[in-house]
């Protein structure tokens, strides 16, 4: 394992990608932030910050901005991919030939690929078949970018099948305000980080309808149970859903005003259309596509997901958000477990 700080690259000048690039650079690591276009890279170099995503956050001296994958990824030990799930395959395919053979590739994307509901590690294995499987890692947890970049205490978890890969990511991102735990449950960390966005949509609807704390707590608890069932059926470990990538992420995303998915649900409850909400946000809410992908996986694995099904009906079938709570409350009685 290389000594820290070592060179690393971040693919995607998204809010989370830029946050992690700044975080690692603040720790003294040489960081290259790979942008989509020369124009985007020039704008970030000129301003010395990401004025649209993270205004007022200056880039450390050790952070450079690139648009050429070959230059950005040359001799890096860690490549962080921080792009939306619907552009993940395109981005990984575009960088595959430039990623050093022994570099760890870390996904921080919290979503599933349509139409089959593939996890990002499954997309990697298709787009980078020659890369050692143990060099793939995933990261998730209660990590609202606005709080992390402000230096507020936060905790996350990185999962990989190889202990050395887990440790490398831990060394690269650990700081006094950002604590990194490790796990070998790649499936669980990916599924928890992706599926919690669906529950955040539902929690936002609950907030928008002002149903009260009792109802919202019940919704979140049953939602965690629901996504845990699907994760376990897909091969995840039960305890992962009681940890940072499960319960921790659900709590943060379902309660914070910084959560995009929660905000979408809240606006839907107020009667606004999904296209109008997304236009105003100007950002991706992964829970929307994830609801579709999760139902595809659930059908394949024969898992009942009533909350996810309702979210899909609200998002794509015209079901009024106000109908969700009555539908859930009127389900047939059953044992909790």
C-alpha positions as CSV (number, residue, x, y, z in Angstrom):
1,X,0.0,0.0,0.0
2,X,1.4,3.5,-0.9
3,X,2.2,6.0,1.8
4,X,-0.4,8.7,2.4
5,X,-0.8,11.2,1.0
6,X,-0.8,9.7,-2.5
7,X,-2.1,10.9,-5.9
8,X,-5.8,10.4,-6.5
9,X,-8.4,11.5,-9.0
10,X,-12.1,12.3,-8.8
11,X,-14.2,11.7,-11.9
12,X,-17.1,14.1,-11.9
13,X,-17.3,17.7,-10.7
14,X,-20.7,17.0,-9.0
15,X,-21.4,18.4,-5.6
16,X,-20.3,15.2,-3.8
17,X,-17.4,14.6,-6.2
18,X,-16.1,18.2,-5.6
19,X,-16.6,17.8,-1.9
20,X,-14.5,14.6,-1.7
21,X,-11.8,16.2,-3.9
22,X,-11.6,19.2,-1.6
23,X,-11.7,17.0,1.5
24,X,-8.8,14.8,0.2
25,X,-6.8,17.9,-0.9
26,X,-7.2,19.5,2.5
27,X,-5.5,16.4,3.9
28,X,-2.5,17.2,1.7
29,X,-3.1,14.7,-1.1
30,X,-2.4,15.6,-4.8
31,X,-5.9,15.5,-6.2
32,X,-7.0,15.8,-9.9
33,X,-10.7,16.7,-10.5
34,X,-11.8,15.4,-13.9
35,X,-14.4,17.5,-15.6
36,X,-16.6,16.7,-18.6
37,X,-15.4,19.4,-20.9
38,X,-12.5,21.8,-21.4
39,X,-14.9,24.8,-20.8
40,X,-16.0,23.4,-17.4
41,X,-12.4,22.8,-16.4
42,X,-11.3,26.3,-17.5
43,X,-14.1,27.8,-15.5
44,X,-13.2,26.0,-12.3
45,X,-9.5,26.9,-12.8
46,X,-10.3,30.5,-13.4
47,X,-12.5,30.9,-10.3
48,X,-10.6,28.5,-8.0
49,X,-13.8,27.1,-6.8
50,X,-17.0,25.4,-8.0
51,X,-19.3,28.5,-8.0
52,X,-22.4,26.5,-9.0
53,X,-22.1,23.5,-6.7
54,X,-20.0,24.8,-3.8
55,X,-19.9,28.6,-3.8
56,X,-17.5,30.1,-1.4
57,X,-15.4,27.0,-1.0
58,X,-11.9,27.6,-2.4
59,X,-9.8,24.8,-3.9
60,X,-6.7,23.8,-1.9
61,X,-3.4,24.3,-3.6
62,X,-3.0,20.5,-4.1
63,X,-6.2,20.3,-6.1
64,X,-5.9,20.6,-9.9
65,X,-8.6,20.5,-12.5
66,X,-8.4,18.5,-15.7
67,X,-10.5,17.5,-18.7
68,X,-8.1,14.9,-20.2
69,X,-8.6,11.4,-18.6
70,X,-5.1,10.3,-19.5
71,X,-3.6,13.2,-17.7
72,X,-6.0,13.1,-14.7
73,X,-5.6,9.4,-14.1
74,X,-1.9,8.9,-14.8
75,X,-0.1,7.3,-11.8
76,X,-3.1,7.6,-9.5
77,X,-3.6,5.1,-6.7
78,X,-7.3,5.9,-6.2
79,X,-9.9,6.9,-8.7
80,X,-13.2,8.1,-7.2
81,X,-16.2,8.0,-9.6
82,X,-18.8,10.6,-8.5
83,X,-21.4,10.8,-11.3
84,X,-25.2,10.1,-11.4
85,X,-26.1,6.4,-11.9
86,X,-27.6,7.1,-15.4
87,X,-24.2,8.4,-16.6
88,X,-22.0,5.9,-14.6
89,X,-21.5,3.4,-17.4
90,X,-20.6,6.1,-19.9
91,X,-18.0,7.6,-17.6
92,X,-16.5,4.3,-16.5
93,X,-16.2,3.2,-20.1
94,X,-14.6,6.5,-21.0
95,X,-11.8,6.2,-18.4
96,X,-11.3,2.4,-18.4
97,X,-8.2,2.4,-20.6
98,X,-6.5,5.2,-18.5
99,X,-7.0,3.7,-15.0
100,X,-3.7,2.2,-13.7
101,X,-3.9,-1.6,-13.3
102,X,-3.3,-1.5,-9.6
103,X,-5.5,1.5,-8.8
104,X,-8.5,1.2,-6.5
105,X,-11.7,2.4,-8.2
106,X,-14.2,3.8,-5.7
107,X,-17.9,4.5,-6.5
108,X,-19.7,7.1,-4.4
109,X,-22.8,6.9,-6.6
110,X,-26.0,6.1,-4.7
111,X,-28.2,4.7,-7.4
112,X,-29.1,1.7,-9.6
113,X,-28.9,1.5,-13.4
114,X,-32.0,1.1,-15.4
115,X,-33.6,-1.0,-16.8
116,X,-32.2,-4.0,-15.0
117,X,-31.4,-2.4,-11.7
118,X,-27.7,-3.1,-11.8
119,X,-25.5,-1.9,-9.0
120,X,-22.6,0.3,-9.9
121,X,-20.1,-2.6,-9.1
122,X,-21.9,-4.7,-11.6
123,X,-21.6,-2.0,-14.2
124,X,-17.8,-1.8,-13.4
125,X,-17.4,-5.5,-14.0
126,X,-18.9,-5.1,-17.4
127,X,-17.0,-2.0,-18.4
128,X,-13.6,-2.9,-16.8
129,X,-13.5,-6.7,-17.0
130,X,-9.7,-6.7,-16.8
131,X,-9.4,-4.8,-13.6
132,X,-8.8,-6.9,-10.4
133,X,-12.2,-7.4,-8.7
134,X,-10.7,-6.6,-5.3
135,X,-9.7,-3.2,-6.5
136,X,-13.4,-2.1,-6.7
137,X,-14.8,-0.3,-3.7
138,X,-18.0,1.5,-2.8
139,X,-18.7,4.3,-0.2
140,X,-22.0,5.3,1.5
141,X,-23.4,6.6,4.7
142,X,-25.1,9.7,6.2
143,X,-23.0,12.1,4.1
144,X,-24.8,15.3,3.2
145,X,-22.3,17.2,1.2
146,X,-23.1,20.6,2.6
147,X,-22.3,19.5,6.1
148,X,-19.1,17.6,5.1
149,X,-17.6,20.5,3.2
150,X,-18.4,22.8,6.1
151,X,-16.3,20.6,8.3
152,X,-19.1,19.3,10.5
153,X,-18.5,15.8,11.9
154,X,-19.6,13.0,9.6
155,X,-19.0,9.3,9.3
156,X,-19.1,7.0,6.3
157,X,-18.3,3.3,5.4
158,X,-16.3,1.9,2.5
159,X,-16.8,-1.6,1.3
160,X,-14.5,-3.8,-0.8
161,X,-13.8,-7.5,-1.0
162,X,-10.0,-6.8,-0.6
163,X,-8.8,-5.5,2.8
164,X,-6.0,-3.5,1.2
165,X,-8.5,-1.6,-1.0
166,X,-10.6,-0.8,2.0
167,X,-7.7,0.5,3.9
168,X,-6.4,2.6,1.0
169,X,-9.7,4.5,0.8
170,X,-9.8,4.9,4.5
171,X,-6.4,6.4,4.6
172,X,-7.2,8.8,1.7
173,X,-10.4,10.2,3.1
174,X,-10.1,10.0,6.8
175,X,-9.8,13.3,8.6
176,X,-10.6,14.8,12.1
177,X,-14.1,15.6,10.9
178,X,-14.7,12.7,8.5
179,X,-14.4,9.3,10.0
180,X,-14.3,6.3,7.6
181,X,-15.3,2.7,8.7
182,X,-14.7,-0.4,6.6
183,X,-16.9,-3.3,5.5
184,X,-16.6,-6.3,3.2
185,X,-20.3,-6.2,2.3
186,X,-20.2,-4.5,-1.1
187,X,-23.8,-5.5,-2.0
188,X,-25.2,-4.2,1.3
189,X,-23.4,-0.9,1.2
190,X,-24.5,-0.3,-2.4
191,X,-28.1,-1.4,-1.9
192,X,-28.5,0.6,1.3
193,X,-27.1,3.8,-0.2
194,X,-29.3,3.5,-3.2
195,X,-32.6,2.3,-1.8
196,X,-32.7,4.8,1.1
197,X,-33.5,7.5,-1.4
198,X,-36.9,5.9,-2.1
199,X,-37.7,6.1,1.6
200,X,-36.6,9.7,1.6
201,X,-39.1,10.5,-1.1
202,X,-41.8,8.9,1.1
203,X,-40.6,10.8,4.2
204,X,-40.8,14.1,2.2
205,X,-44.4,13.3,1.3
206,X,-45.1,12.7,5.0
207,X,-43.5,16.0,5.9
208,X,-45.4,17.8,3.2
209,X,-48.7,16.4,4.4
210,X,-47.8,17.1,8.1
211,X,-48.8,13.7,9.2
212,X,-46.9,13.9,12.5
213,X,-43.8,12.4,14.0
214,X,-45.5,9.1,14.9
215,X,-46.5,8.4,11.3
216,X,-43.1,9.5,9.9
217,X,-41.2,7.4,12.4
218,X,-43.3,4.4,11.4
219,X,-42.9,5.1,7.7
220,X,-39.1,5.3,8.1
221,X,-38.9,2.1,10.2
222,X,-41.1,0.1,7.8
223,X,-39.1,1.6,4.9
224,X,-35.9,0.4,6.4
225,X,-37.4,-3.1,6.9
226,X,-38.5,-3.0,3.2
227,X,-35.2,-2.1,1.7
228,X,-33.4,-4.5,4.1
229,X,-35.5,-7.4,2.8
230,X,-34.6,-6.6,-0.8
231,X,-30.9,-6.1,0.1
232,X,-30.7,-9.4,1.9
233,X,-32.5,-11.2,-1.0
234,X,-29.8,-9.7,-3.3
235,X,-27.0,-11.1,-1.1
236,X,-26.4,-8.4,1.4
237,X,-25.6,-8.9,5.1
238,X,-28.4,-8.1,7.6
239,X,-26.3,-5.9,9.9
240,X,-25.3,-3.6,7.1
241,X,-28.8,-2.2,7.2
242,X,-28.5,-1.5,10.9
243,X,-25.3,0.4,10.2
244,X,-24.1,3.6,8.5
245,X,-25.1,2.6,4.9
246,X,-28.6,1.6,6.2
247,X,-30.1,3.2,9.3
248,X,-27.5,6.0,9.4
249,X,-28.1,7.1,5.8
250,X,-31.9,6.7,6.1
251,X,-32.0,8.9,9.2
252,X,-30.0,11.7,7.6
253,X,-31.7,11.6,4.2
254,X,-35.3,11.4,5.6
255,X,-34.8,14.3,8.1
256,X,-32.5,16.9,6.6
257,X,-33.7,19.9,4.6
258,X,-30.4,19.4,2.6
259,X,-31.8,16.1,1.2
260,X,-32.8,16.4,-2.5
261,X,-35.0,13.3,-2.4
262,X,-36.8,14.4,0.7
263,X,-37.4,17.8,-0.9
264,X,-38.9,16.1,-4.0
265,X,-41.4,14.2,-1.8
266,X,-42.3,17.3,0.1
267,X,-43.0,19.3,-3.1
268,X,-45.1,16.4,-4.5
269,X,-47.2,16.5,-1.4
270,X,-47.9,20.1,-2.1
271,X,-49.3,19.2,-5.5
272,X,-46.4,20.3,-7.7
273,X,-45.5,18.3,-10.8
274,X,-42.3,16.2,-10.9
275,X,-40.9,18.0,-14.0
276,X,-41.4,21.4,-12.3
277,X,-39.7,20.3,-9.1
278,X,-36.7,18.9,-10.9
279,X,-36.4,22.0,-13.1
280,X,-36.3,24.2,-10.0
281,X,-33.8,21.9,-8.2
282,X,-31.3,21.7,-11.1
283,X,-29.9,18.6,-9.6
284,X,-30.4,14.8,-9.7
285,X,-32.7,13.0,-7.2
286,X,-31.5,9.4,-7.4
287,X,-34.6,8.0,-5.7
288,X,-36.7,8.6,-8.8
289,X,-35.0,6.1,-11.1
290,X,-34.1,3.9,-8.1
291,X,-37.8,3.3,-7.4
292,X,-38.2,1.8,-10.9
293,X,-35.0,-0.2,-10.6
294,X,-35.9,-1.5,-7.1
295,X,-39.2,-2.8,-8.3
296,X,-37.5,-4.6,-11.2
297,X,-35.2,-6.3,-8.7
298,X,-38.0,-7.0,-6.3
299,X,-40.1,-8.8,-9.0
300,X,-37.1,-10.9,-9.9
301,X,-36.4,-11.9,-6.3
302,X,-40.0,-12.1,-5.2
303,X,-39.8,-9.4,-2.5
304,X,-42.8,-7.3,-1.5
305,X,-42.1,-3.6,-1.4
306,X,-45.3,-1.6,-0.8
307,X,-43.7,1.8,0.0
308,X,-41.5,1.6,-3.1
309,X,-44.5,0.6,-5.2
310,X,-46.5,3.6,-4.0
311,X,-43.6,5.9,-4.7
312,X,-43.4,4.6,-8.3
313,X,-47.2,5.2,-8.7
314,X,-46.9,8.8,-7.4
315,X,-43.9,9.5,-9.6
316,X,-45.0,7.9,-12.8
317,X,-48.7,6.9,-12.7
318,X,-50.4,9.9,-11.4
319,X,-51.3,8.7,-7.9
320,X,-51.9,11.7,-5.7
321,X,-49.3,11.9,-2.9
322,X,-52.1,12.5,-0.4
323,X,-53.4,8.9,-1.1
324,X,-50.1,7.2,0.1
325,X,-50.7,7.2,3.8
326,X,-54.3,5.9,3.7
327,X,-53.2,3.1,1.3
328,X,-50.4,2.0,3.7
329,X,-52.6,2.3,6.8
330,X,-55.4,0.1,5.2
331,X,-53.1,-2.8,4.3
332,X,-54.2,-6.1,5.8
333,X,-53.1,-6.7,9.4
334,X,-50.0,-8.9,9.8
335,X,-47.1,-9.6,12.2
336,X,-44.4,-7.0,12.3
337,X,-41.7,-9.6,11.4
